[in-house]
Amino acid sequence: MWSTVADRIPALRSPCPSEMNGKPWARPSYQDQAAAEHTQDKCTAYHQEPQQQHPDKLCLDSFWSEVETIRSQDSGYIDLDTDSASRDSRHSEEGEQEEQWLQDAGLSTLIRQQQQRPDRDRDREQDREDQDVDQAILLSTLTRTQAAAVQRRLDSYTLSLRKRSKPPPRDVRDVFSSSPSSIAQTPLPESQDPEPIEPSASISSIPEDSMETITKTLRQEVSLAQQHGGDPKEDVFITDVAYCEQAAILLKQAMLPQIQNNGRMRKEDGTLPRMTCPQCRLGVTRIHDLSNQDMKKVRQLALIEMTALCDLLELDVKRHKTCKRKILESALYGVPLAMLLENDQKINPTATTPLILQALLSFLEKSGVDSEGILRVPGSQSRIKKLQQDLEQNFYSGGFSWEEVSPNDAAALVKKFIRELPSPLLTTEHLNAFSAVRDIPELKQKLHVLNLLILLLPEPNRNTLKALLEFLSKVVSRERRNRMNLWAVSTIMAPNLFLHKAVPSRLTDGGPGVEKGQAEKAADIMRLLIRYQDLLWTIPNFLMSQVRKLNENRNRRYQFYDRRIKNLLRKIHQDSKDKPDKNSEPCRTVKIQVGDLMSSTMEVQVNISSRASDLLAQFHRHLCSSDNTKRNGSVSHPDCAIYEVGGNIGEHCLDPETHLLDLYNTNPSGEWVIKLKPLVTTRGLHQ
């Protein structure tokens, strides 16, 4: 244990100081768009009309009407075995949850038993040693609160094995040395600073001004919230510090009320503040900006971070097993999302969401967003059934007639598509965690958990959810015409996302009073997903720092083969490369991979004010002066972006606001490449 709360605070990475000229996060309603006033170079202030604070009776009635529709009218999919499905839907056997968690977190060899005859199979022994090194590298990037979460899962798994009289698993300590000390005593670095790991990493290595700034900011936020009755109209969303460390600070200082066992929440007025994210000098990183290789590491770290945060908030986020279901013989409805998308990509390789969903949403955006009661007014069930059959038979051939479809029918087909997925859109593994968010008292902690859960979703699920939320946001923006405000849309859509036959739900348990509260809580999660979707689809700065650190350590992985942790850390310190002079103005060579300029390069001088947008503007000027442009007599700017490639990152599409000198100091060995952005499929098929 650590004697002071300061011991739990990870260091801010020095090349990325946060400035209070941040971006506001939350999709504005039409009131926001009409009333918002943007002030540049400082925190953006938004003045908005009062929001509806709670769902009205019509919204709640619509919620339960939607629940009854789901219960009575959807066949969904067929159980192979009712008893088997019931058993599969229960929580996993004791110990299996922890085992699966360690595997998903990239720590699978911690549960693997020692090889009995390593000398008879040297290849396997070498493979195991390689995996040990990979885990040592991953553990070296964790904060202390994250490392403690790993140890709790391992201790729980060890205890379950003892109960079942099985040999104990390997311990985290074995990855580093044979020392009997616990992981809490192992000098795992809590620092997220890009400086080399120090054996005595402690709070003394964190700059005092950074520590004071973070602690002061957190205190000011709580004070501001209390002054405004718990819900200020604007709030600061910090991503430089791990969410679990922020929660640890607030809990230690008694500024964050823990969830009570009876599930009661503090009273809120229901309004949603504008979230302002302090601008990092390395820019904002969105999910699609990273390579698949780096996103795999993000998911491992996000799982550890979410678990540590939920432990602090005392949330029960146990997973359910994936149920074995018979897939209906269908081309569109009831088909696993990954399989459907794989089939669609044979038709359109750039598709990121199912083509049928794209077509339905595109139709609704053109013809349905202004329809009064859209999503709420049910279509004719017989007509919907016929339309679904027609889609199954004629959608891919182009023979389906959209002229026969009404907006209410299309909306019903969208909801039916989501409900009939064999597994929940939010996944069987994480649906309980999404549902548990409703029991978190503080809005910011709700968003922290939701942000991490979005990162954990498989790519097809995440992209499909984003397409749906973008459409729902457009529906809300037309409230004056369609009479569907944020609460109305949320109460209608919540049952479609949070009720699924593959996962038991507590949503409909209890009496009328309990049901009303559960409905409002479920709708509130849906409301947050719609309102803050842009924020939730970003990768927090602290995770980006950990990914960079992970890549740096893997680039010098040979040093981790030394099992003696002190010698290991000393060698890393001695072998670390000299950091570039942060006051210098280097000249960088930028590779160009665009059209006829595929093998070209461009020299740029980087200074403290240089941004990625400036470099792109310079490239466009260079492009305009090329012979091809002059010959064609036109000026066209291809949709290009600057990518950071190599060094301590795989591939990273830069935010236009990225400060290039800070990027150079953070990753001096990375290359900068200008190339076309990947194509994204536009919605619709045969419309």
C-alpha positions, 0 to 999 in steps of 0.5 A: 500500500502507499502512504499518500494519495500522491503515490497513486498519481501517474506522471504527466508526459512532459511533451504533451502539456494540456492547455486550456484552449480545449475542444468542447465534446458533446453533439449540440442539439439545435438549441446549442447550435443556435446559441453557442458562442465560440471563443478561440484560444481559451476554454469554449463557453456555450450558453444553451437553453434548459434541457428536459431534465427527466423523461416524461410519462410519454417517454416512459410509456414508450419505453415499456411499449417497446419492451412489450414489442420486443417480448411479443413480436420478435422471434430473434433466433432459435435456441439449440437447447433451452436448458443448455442456453439457460446454463450458458447464460449464467455467470461463468464458473468461478475462476473462468472469469479471471482466466478469460480476463487475463487472456484478454489483457495479454497476460495469458502466461501468468495462468500457464503452468510450468513446463515439466521438461523444458530441456526436452522441448527447447523451442517451447521453452523459448516461446514461453520466454518470449511470452514472458518478456511480452508480459514484462513489457506490458506490466512495465507500462501500468500505473500502480492502480492498474497493476493492483487490479491485475494482482487482484484478478490473479489472486482471485484466480489462484484462490479458485484453483486452490478450491478446485485442488488444481496446481497454482498458476504462475505469478506476476513475480515470476515474470521478473524474478523469483523474489517472494515480494508481492507485485505491490512491492515490485517497483513497477513504474507508475510514471507515464512519462517517456523518460526511462523507467527508474528503479525508484520511480515514485512521486518525487519523479513527477513535476510538482507543478504538474501534480499541483495542477491536476489536483487543483483542477480536480478539486475545482471541478468538484467545487464547481459541481457543488456550487451548481447543484451537482451539474455545472453547464460546462465541465473539464474532461481530463485525459492526461491522467489515467481515469482510475488514478483520477478516481483514486485521488477523489476517493482518497480526498472524499470528493467522489461519493461511492455507490451505495449497496442499495443502488441509490444515486445522489439527486441530479437534475438531469441536465448534461453539461458541455464537456471541454477537453483540454487541448493536448499539444499532440492533438486528439487521437480518434479510434480510426486514427491508429493502426490495427496493431496499435489498437490491439494494444489499446484494447488490452490496456483499456481492459486493465484500466476499466477493471481498475476503475470499476474496482474503485467504483465498486461496480459489478461487471461480470461477464456472461458466456457467449450463448450457442445459438442456431443461426437463422437461414437468412441473408440479412437479419439474424446473421452475426455482425462480423459474418454479415460485414465480411460478406458485404466487403466482397461487394464493397471492400471499403464497407465498415458497417453492414450495407443493409443498415447503411441503406436503411439509415440513408433512407431515413435521413432523406425521408424520415428524420422530419416525420413526427414521432419517428422511431416511436410510432410503430409500423404495421407488423404485417407490412414490416414482415413482408418488407423484411422478406423482400429485403432478404430476397432482393436487396443485394440484387437491386430489385428491392423497391424503396418507394413502398417503404414508409419512414416508420416502417424503415425505423422499425426495420432498423430496430429489428435488425439490431434486436435480431443480431445473434449477439448483442450489438454491445456484445455478450461480454460487455453488455452487463458493464454498459448496463452497470454504468447507470449505477455510477453517481457522477457523470464524468465517471460514467463517461470514463467507463463508457469511453473504455467500453467503446474501445473494447468493442470489436471493430464491426460492433463499434462502427455499427454502433457509431453509425446508429448513434450518428443517425439518432443525433440527427433525429434529435437535431430535428426535434422541432419538426419530429417532436423527438427530443433526446429523452424520447429517442433514448427511451425508445432505443434503450430496450433495443440495445440493452435487452437481448435474449442471449443475456439475462437482464435486470431491466424488467425486474421488480415492481412498478416503482423499480421499473420506472427507475430502471427505465430512466437509468437505461435511457440515461446511458443511451442519452450519454452515448448519443450526446457525447459520442464524439468524445467517447470515440477518442483514445485518451492521452494516457492510453496513447502514452502507455502504447508509446511506452509499450512500443518503446520497450518492445523495440529494446525487448532484449533487455527484458530477458534479464530476470533480475529487475534491478539490473534490467531497469538499470540497463534500460536507463543506461541504454536509453537514447539521448532525448532531442533538444526540445529547444531546437528547430529540426529540419524534417524530411516528409515522405509524400505518397500521393498520386504522381508524387508517390516517391517525392519528399519535402523538407520542412523546418519545424518550430514551436508553432508549427502544426500539422495543418501548416504542413498540409497547407505547405503540401497543397501549395507544393501540389498546386505548383506541380506540372500536372496541376498547371497542365490541367488548369485546375486546383484540386486538393486531395483528401490527404493526411499526415501519418506518423509511422514507426518509432514508438507507434505503428501508424498514427493519423495526425490531428491537424492541431498537432504541434509538430515540434512536440511530436518530434520530441515525443517520437524522434525516430518516427517518420512523417508521411503524407498520403490519402485518407482511406476511402469510407463507403457512403451509405446506401445500396441500390437506392 
